[in-house]
Amino acid sequence: MALNPHVELSALHIPRALRAFDAGGAEVFDVALHDGRIAAIRPSTQPARGLLLSAPVEAHAHIDKNYTVEETGGAQGDLFSAIRRMEAHRARWSGATLQPRMERALREAWAFGTRALRTHLDWGSAAPPASLAVLEALREAWRGRIELQFVALTPLDVYADEAAGAQIAREVRRAGGVLGAFVYRNADLAARLRRVFALAAQHGLALDFHVDEGLDRDAQGLALIAQMTLEHGMQGRVVCGHACSLSVQPDHEVEATLALCARAGLHLVALPSTNLYLQGAWERTPVPRGITRLREARAAGVGTSLATDNVQDAFYPFGGYDLLDAFGLGVQAAHLAPALDWIDTITVNPARALGLAWDGRLHEGCPADLLWLDARNEYELIGPHGRARRVIRAGRPLEMPA
């Protein structure tokens, strides 16, 4: 049965980080939806009965790898073991094996309310991977539900072959993607990074790097990327994921690097589940946390997001595509408080980093793509009762799967 296009939501708290309207001192609001948009936001006279968020945005995932852990096993804190396990498994990938896994990820993300998702695709040589054709078909099939983006996740050393790098860049441009690389203490790091930036500039591509995914005090990938972003005039077009090494570097070095990142308009994505699993010694507890310095980055003026990263593969053998899980883990691991002041890390900030048409801030006339949570405040949010939700897309509640 068709739903009435006019919907009234009453007595919901809207976090300050999501308000693009004058609240007039109010914290709880009645919200009217009409024809797929927010028609009105008014102060409520009732106590909060829930929390209203814009639909979350997934800034960093790997939907080609997910749901493979039963075949690969978990790497138990060893990043390079995970890479080797996935390389062996990837040799058996085909469109037929990839399609069910990749669509399963989208179905799960959709059910939890995600409106856009950027996935990295393993791209190890000049020729495009089998996952690209699957992604292009899924992007079309899911158009209007999840905005699906991709990044070519290519070993930095592959770009040293000029012909291979040019072929990758041309194919990424043709398919409407983003150029990327895995950057971690590579030989001739500056020269190889400069080659990637030159390709991006030549082909008009944005960049998204895996960078410094370890606990090495001397890792310099993030600082070099920020410097080259400025050199190539690519401010606001470069995203960096992980940057775990910031957590173990001296404060004065971190401050200088983050100041450079802010000048370059870099966006920093933290991946708490994967990096808590992969970084630090497994022989003892407590261990280093492996999460980048989110609070310091925000204080320096660097855009920050939290994202899911790996799901049930060698890099992280658990989890799913509920961005509230990534948010809750990040809040606890990185001591983000008040928690709701950081809700933009899964809504507004990733929307801006991915260049979406709507940044996720709520106001009259904006899209009614929303999450209505049972949590009345931040203290109830990080728990199963508080995360119970109603997903609203284009102003209409979705029926949640059983």
Secondary structure, DSSP 4 states (H G I P E B T S, - for coil): -PPPSEEEEEEEE--GGGB-S--TT--EEEEEEETTEEEEEEE-SS---EEEEEPPEEEEE-TTTSS-HHHH---SS-HHHHHHHHHHHHTT--HHHHHHHHHHHHHHHHHHT--EEEEEEE--SSSPPHHHHHHHHHHHHTTTT-EEEEEEE-BGGGGGSHHHHHHHHHHHHHTT-EEEEEESS-TTHHHHHHHHHHHHHHHT--EEEEE--S--TT--HHHHHHHHHHHTT-TTSEEEEE-GGGGGS-HHHHHHHHHHHHHHT-EEEE-HHHHHHHSS-SSSSS-------HHHHHHTT-EEEE--B--SSSS--S--S-HHHHHHHHHHHTT-SSGGGGGGGGTHHHHHHTT-SS-S-B-TTSB--EEEES-SSHHHHSSTTTT-EEEEETTEEPPPP-
